[in-house]
Amino acid sequence: MGTVHIVGAGLAGLSAAVRLTEAGRRVILHESAPQAGGRCRSFYDATLDRVVDNGSHLALSGNRSLLGYLERVGAGGALTELRPAAFPFLDLGNGERWCLRPGGLWLFDKARRVPGSRPADYLAALRTLTARPEAAVADALPPNGALYERLWRPLAVSVMNGAPERVSARLFGAVLRETLLRGEAACRPLFAEKGLSAALVEPAVAWLERHGAELRTGVRVNGLERAGDRVAALSVDGERIALGNDDAVVLAVPAWIAGRLLPRTLPVPAAGRAIVNAHFRLPAATALPGGLPFLGLVGGTADWLFLRGDVLSVTVSDADALAALPTDTVAATLWRDVAKALGTPGAALPPYRIIKERRATPDQSPVHAANRPGARTALENLVLAGDWTKMGLPATLEGAVRSGEFAARAVLTAGITTFSRLGLFPAFTLPRRGPI
């Protein structure tokens, strides 16, 4: 068996590498950054004197691909699960608080659902499962009433990184189908208490190294040499690396980089909206309203607050306008929301770090969602991975990991479909999924 060169060691690339290594293939990962993880990483910030995440992420217990990936690399306990599922919210406009507690007969308990909503209102979520391909979330879910403003809109903005009027209803419905609509056991929040790198990246890198895979960091793949319908060589920092007849390439990079390496070849989606993350080091330990380590906000600029030790992190999705502001203005704007949520309006701005991800996700409008490329390409030994490819989910941690699984399966079954049907690759048990 030949070597599989994986370009990009973010979650999609790591996921593909784990699957391929598990199946007995030799794997080499090429990563341009000094470390693996891509956008899913932690780093030390000197201003805060703390390790913070590049961006805050909330995983759920229904994320079966993400949890399976962690189990494979021996990190099944890396994420802390909140039981039973609970999602606290605060309306910054009027100070009203509530906590969504799905499970059992929760829809018939006013204390466990959104204030002002009725049990029948939640049935609208089913419309996203049968929405037309061109439908946006706002086309499938009635854009009025308490439930829309206090749950569907903030959830869609956070999951899809876009306004409900412009993001795909089908992709949003795919998330609901695997989490909220499966009941409490599938929507328990999962937290990386020691950071994203410690939970999702470092265990995979260690596992890969123990099993013979090679990770090359600080190297840039700047070209693919083609010969007929194959990739014949990689250009890595100007050095030509020839590929053998049995070698393959997994391109696990952001969409805009894939488009540069394969010009006029891929239907690469446009860049989506920015995401802004802020990290504030609090002067003293505190607790969020509701007593949980996260809090959803409505009626302000901030979307979600996450508390880890004395660092409070803020995430704002669909944030092009906010990202265009000067950093000090962003910090002051978000701190006003934080201080109000903590019950300390007017509190002095503490040390902070602002991170603007201008190309945080691909465009997830219905048009771009329908035109996502699959794992296979026109080049027989080149496959794609990434949260922008067609894997049935929006650009999330779960989507990235699943895309890596799809890419690995494409490599292992390329040209050997007869063997695949005979079951000679038992490491692969994923069911075949049609496009969204």
Beta strands, then each sheet from edge to edge (+ up, - down):
strand 1: 3-7
strand 2: 26-31
strand 3: 42-45
strand 4: 50-53
strand 5: 59-60
strand 6: 80-81
strand 7: 87-91
strand 8: 97-100
strand 9: 189-191
strand 10: 214-217
strand 11: 221-227
strand 12: 230-236
strand 13: 239-242
strand 14: 248-251
strand 15: 275-281
strand 16: 294-298
strand 17: 304-308
strand 18: 311-316
strand 19: 352-357
strand 20: 382-384
sheet 1: 10+ 2+ 1+ 14+ 20+
sheet 2: 3+ 4-
sheet 3: 5+ 9- 6+
sheet 4: 8+ 7- 16- 17+ 18- 15+ 19-
sheet 5: 11+ 12- 13+
end
